[in-house]
Amino acid sequence: MEYTLTAFVDTLLEQKGVSGLPPEVMNQLRSDLADRAENIINAEIFVHMPKEALEEFEMKLDTENEEEIRDFCQRHIPNMDEVIAGGLMKLKNIYLANTAA
């Protein structure tokens, strides 16, 4: 997922017309945008997670085992790919509609 998220962030920055900035500034923009994407995806997962699975899901998060968390989400959210894509589209719409980066 990391590579895909990185590619998504780079595409957003390109679509926004962000270029010609010093490398450290571009890296910070990429990092900030990736954090925003992760936050939106996490919010979408919580919204779509069945209420009866939330307590167990929170315990899984405490383990920080990404594979176990991903498997749990896919078992409890049948359209997980669509949920993630929807979150990324929300970010894209917000980011590209905002004239100030």
C-alpha positions in Angstrom: 0.0 0.0 0.0 2.9 2.4 0.7 4.1 2.4 -2.9 0.5 3.0 -4.1 0.0 5.8 -1.6 3.3 7.4 -2.6 2.3 7.3 -6.3 -1.1 8.7 -5.4 0.5 11.6 -3.5 2.9 12.4 -6.3 0.1 12.4 -8.8 -1.9 14.8 -6.6 1.0 17.2 -6.3 1.5 17.0 -10.1 -2.2 17.7 -10.8 -2.1 20.6 -8.3 0.9 22.0 -10.3 3.3 21.9 -7.4 6.8 22.0 -8.8 10.1 23.8 -8.6 10.3 23.8 -4.8 13.4 22.8 -2.9 13.6 19.1 -2.3 13.1 19.4 1.5 9.9 21.4 0.9 8.6 18.8 -1.6 9.4 16.0 0.8 7.5 17.8 3.5 4.5 18.3 1.2 4.6 14.6 0.3 4.8 13.6 3.9 1.9 15.9 4.9 -0.3 14.8 2.1 0.4 11.1 2.8 -0.5 11.7 6.4 -3.8 13.3 5.4 -4.5 10.3 3.1 -3.9 7.8 5.9 -6.1 9.8 8.2 -9.0 9.9 5.7 -8.6 6.1 5.0 -8.6 5.3 8.7 -11.7 7.4 9.2 -13.4 5.6 6.3 -12.5 2.2 7.8 -14.0 3.2 11.2 -17.2 4.4 9.5 -17.5 1.1 7.6 -16.4 -1.3 10.3 -19.5 -3.1 11.8 -20.2 -1.8 15.3 -19.9 -5.3 16.8 -16.3 -5.6 15.4 -15.0 -2.2 16.7 -13.8 -3.4 20.0 -11.8 -6.3 18.5 -10.6 -4.0 15.8 -9.2 -1.5 18.4 -7.4 -4.4 20.1 -5.9 -5.4 16.7 -4.7 -1.8 16.2 -2.8 -2.0 19.5 -0.8 -4.9 18.2 0.5 -2.7 15.3 0.6 -5.9 13.1 -0.3 -4.4 9.7 -1.0 -7.8 8.0 -3.3 -8.8 10.8 -5.1 -5.5 10.8 -5.5 -5.6 7.0 -6.9 -9.1 7.1 -9.3 -8.2 9.9 -10.5 -5.2 7.8 -11.0 -7.3 4.7 -13.0 -9.9 6.6 -15.3 -7.3 8.2 -15.6 -4.8 5.3 -16.4 -6.7 2.2 -15.8 -3.7 -0.1 -12.6 -2.7 1.5 -10.9 -1.6 -1.8 -13.9 0.6 -2.6 -13.8 2.1 0.9 -10.1 3.0 0.5 -10.7 4.3 -3.0 -13.6 6.5 -1.8 -11.4 8.0 0.9 -8.6 8.8 -1.6 -11.2 10.4 -3.9 -12.4 12.6 -1.0 -8.9 13.7 -0.4 -8.3 14.4 -4.2 -11.5 16.4 -4.4 -10.6 18.5 -1.4 -7.0 19.0 -2.3 -7.5 19.9 -5.9 -10.5 22.1 -5.2 -8.4 24.1 -2.6 -6.4 26.7 -4.5 -3.8 27.0 -1.7 -1.6 24.0 -1.1 
